Amino acid sequence: MVDEKIANRIVADLRSLADNLEKLTSSPSIQEVSTEKEIPTLEEVRHVLATLSQEGKQVEVKEIITSFGVKKLSDVPEEKYIEILEKAARI
């Protein structure tokens, strides 16, 4: 059974992610947003992808990571984190 505190934190993180992705997709260009917004941390990106994996989307998560020409998330350049989150939102 999932701890209620952890579940609430995941829900809050996903709401925050959804809000940020909504702002991002309504902007004219990703380049503009990335200069105005703070780049997500590796831990934030990892959390989102881990949540998707736990929902049974391991294959999709792996495809996102490998689409950047790497085998593991930590090898993806920081400037690509927003793009990762965009791809994750479309799963």
FINU-864651 format. One record per residue (C-alpha): residue in one letter; x, y, z negated. Coordinates in steps of 0.2 Angstrom, whole numbers, plus 5000, padded with zeros to 4 digits. Each point is the difference from the previous one (the first is absolute). Layout:
N
+----+------+------+------+
: aa :   c1 :   c2 :   c3 :
+----+------+------+------+
:  a :    X :    Y :    Z :
...
+----+------+------+------+
END
This chain:
91
+----+------+------+------+
: aa :   c1 :   c2 :   c3 :
+----+------+------+------+
:  m : 5000 : 5000 : 5000 :
:  v : 5006 : 5017 : 5004 :
:  d : 5004 : 5012 : 4986 :
:  e : 4986 : 5014 : 5001 :
:  k : 5014 : 5014 : 4997 :
:  i : 5010 : 4993 : 5015 :
:  a : 4984 : 4999 : 5011 :
:  n : 4995 : 5018 : 4995 :
:  r : 5018 : 5006 : 5005 :
:  i : 4999 : 4991 : 5017 :
:  v : 4983 : 5008 : 5003 :
:  a : 5007 : 5017 : 4996 :
:  d : 5015 : 4997 : 5011 :
:  l : 4989 : 4995 : 5014 :
:  r : 4989 : 5015 : 4999 :
:  s : 5015 : 5011 : 5000 :
:  l : 5007 : 4991 : 5015 :
:  a : 4983 : 5001 : 5009 :
:  d : 4999 : 5019 : 4996 :
:  n : 5018 : 5003 : 5006 :
:  l : 4997 : 4990 : 5016 :
:  e : 4984 : 5009 : 5004 :
:  k : 5009 : 5017 : 4999 :
:  l : 5014 : 4992 : 5010 :
:  t : 4989 : 4994 : 5014 :
:  s : 4990 : 5016 : 5001 :
:  s : 5016 : 5010 : 5003 :
:  p : 5005 : 5005 : 5018 :
:  s : 5017 : 4990 : 4998 :
:  i : 5009 : 4988 : 4989 :
:  q : 5016 : 5010 : 5002 :
:  e : 4991 : 5016 : 4992 :
:  v : 4993 : 4990 : 4985 :
:  s : 5017 : 4992 : 4997 :
:  t : 5008 : 5017 : 4998 :
:  e : 4986 : 5006 : 4989 :
:  k : 4997 : 4985 : 4989 :
:  e : 5012 : 4990 : 4989 :
:  i : 5005 : 4984 : 5008 :
:  p : 4993 : 4985 : 4990 :
:  t : 5013 : 4990 : 4989 :
:  l : 5005 : 4983 : 5004 :
:  e : 4991 : 4994 : 4985 :
:  e : 4983 : 5008 : 5006 :
:  v : 5002 : 4992 : 5017 :
:  r : 5004 : 4983 : 4992 :
:  h : 4985 : 5001 : 4988 :
:  v : 4988 : 5003 : 5015 :
:  l : 5008 : 4986 : 5010 :
:  a : 5000 : 4988 : 4985 :
:  t : 4981 : 5004 : 4997 :
:  l : 4997 : 4996 : 5018 :
:  s : 5010 : 4984 : 4999 :
:  q : 4990 : 4995 : 4984 :
:  e : 4984 : 5002 : 5010 :
:  g : 5006 : 4987 : 5013 :
:  k : 5008 : 5011 : 5012 :
:  q : 5018 : 4994 : 4999 :
:  v : 5002 : 4997 : 5019 :
:  e : 4994 : 5018 : 5004 :
:  v : 5012 : 5007 : 4986 :
:  k : 5014 : 4991 : 5008 :
:  e : 4996 : 5006 : 5017 :
:  i : 5000 : 5018 : 4994 :
:  i : 5017 : 4998 : 4992 :
:  t : 5008 : 4991 : 5015 :
:  s : 4992 : 5013 : 5012 :
:  f : 5014 : 5011 : 4994 :
:  g : 5013 : 4988 : 5006 :
:  v : 5005 : 4994 : 4982 :
:  k : 4996 : 4985 : 4990 :
:  k : 4997 : 5008 : 4983 :
:  l : 4991 : 5016 : 4994 :
:  s : 5015 : 5007 : 4991 :
:  d : 5009 : 5001 : 5017 :
:  v : 4987 : 5011 : 5008 :
:  p : 5006 : 5019 : 5000 :
:  e : 4991 : 5011 : 4988 :
:  e : 4993 : 5011 : 5014 :
:  k : 4990 : 4985 : 5006 :
:  y : 4990 : 4998 : 4984 :
:  i : 4986 : 5011 : 5006 :
:  e : 4998 : 4990 : 5016 :
:  i : 5000 : 4984 : 4989 :
:  l : 4986 : 5006 : 4990 :
:  e : 4991 : 5005 : 5015 :
:  k : 5002 : 4982 : 5008 :
:  a : 4995 : 4993 : 4983 :
:  a : 4984 : 5010 : 5000 :
:  r : 4995 : 4993 : 5016 :
:  i : 5001 : 4982 : 4994 :
+----+------+------+------+
END
